[in-house]
Amino acid sequence: MADLVANSGNGVTARAVEPEPMIVFDHVSIGFGERPVLEDVSFYVGKGQTLCILGRSGVGKSVSLRILMGFLKPDAGSVRVEGQEITTMSEAEMNVLRRRITMVFQNGALFDSLTVRENVAFPLREQGGLEEDQIQQVVDRLLDLVGASDVEDQLPASLSTGRRRAVAIARALSAQPEIVLYDEPTTMVDPLIARRLGAIIQRLKSQLGYTSIVVTHDMRFAERLADLVLFLHQGKAHFFGPLKGFMESPDEAIQQFLTLDAYELPVE
């Protein structure tokens, strides 16, 4: 990060260093077999910010989240969370870090045999330290936050895709994380539910100050949430910066993505 230089008034220049962002990917590359997925990708997310990772299918958007969770190790590059290098952490060390980072998967990853209320309470019971009445109070608040109080006694299989995603968010938050990762939260939900999910994520940011990374292909969803945008194209960080800069970019690949135009093969 850039140094800050100030004159103390006595002829001595004081130099302060800006704190590193909450999350930093620094020249990260990963491939599977002979196929490169991410190539020399760099980005950062500050505390309390929301980064939306955009791009077409198969460009490595979800892979970035799995690297951050420690499920995948990059072939090259550095990944840091609050200055801690995670690529060299042991599994035990990553398990400690995962108490601070949680991920909301596309399928919700809920326990089919537990009710909605029991699913949300599960991480609280696993962590320990709370009496049962305290656990239930936390669960009540979370279910109310995501608008799922009316389905608390139902099993996940009986819920719509959008409702399952909302419950998955509540369960993720019950672990009291500092960073929340969302993998395609609007896939296979109708526009109304997508707006509701976006409102939930925005409320978490404004009221609770969570740092978030949202992988999505839905530009309208990203416009509501993003402070920063990472646009992945052909395995590379084609754009990284504020949402406004992305929306106004004249870059051809970005404009094709924004307008959903079909890719035109060059004429030979």
C-alpha positions, 0 to 999 in steps of 0.5 A: 500500500502507498506510504503517507508522508507528512511534515511534523513541523520540525523539519523531520518527515514522518512516514506512515503506512496505510493498513493493508486491506482486509483481503489481498490477492497478489498475482494469483494463478491456478490451473487444473491439468493443462488448463489455466483458470486464473492467470496472474490475478490481483485484487483487494477488498477493504474492511466493510467493502463489497467486491463483486466478481463478474464474468462469463461462465467458466472464468474462475469466479468461484475458484477465487472463493475456494482459494480464499476458503483454503479449499484450493491452493494456488499454483503461484501468488499470495493470498492474505487476510488482514496481513496473514498469508493463507497459502502456507497455512496448515489445515488446522490454521485454516480451520481457525481462519474459517471461523472468521470467513464463511461462505454461502454456497449455491445449493445452500449446503443446509442439513436436509434432516434439520428444520430451518431453525435447527440449521441456523442454530447448528453453528452456534451449538458447535462453537459453544459458549452460549446458553440455549435461550441465548442461542434461540434469541440469536436465531430469532434475530437472524431469521427475522433479518433474512425474512425467514421467521415464517418457515422456521419449522420447515425442512429445507427441501420444502422451501423454494431456492430463494428461501433456501438461499436466505436461510443459508445466509442466516446460518452463515451469519450465526457463525459470527464471521467478519467476511462473507463470501457469496457464490452466485446467490441469484442463480435459479431465482426469479428477479423478485427474490434476487432483489430481496437477497440483494437487500439482505446483503446490503443490509448486512453491509450497512448495519453490521459492516461485513466485508463481502465478496459476491460472485455473480453473473447478474449485472443488475444485482452487482450494481446494487451491491458493489463498491469494487468490481473484478471482471475476469475475462479469459482467466485474467483480471481484465478490470479491477476498480470502482463500479462507476469505472467499470460501468463507464469503461469503453473496453469491448469485452466489458461492453459485450458483458454489460449488453449481453451481446453474443461474442462475434468471432473475428472474420478470417 
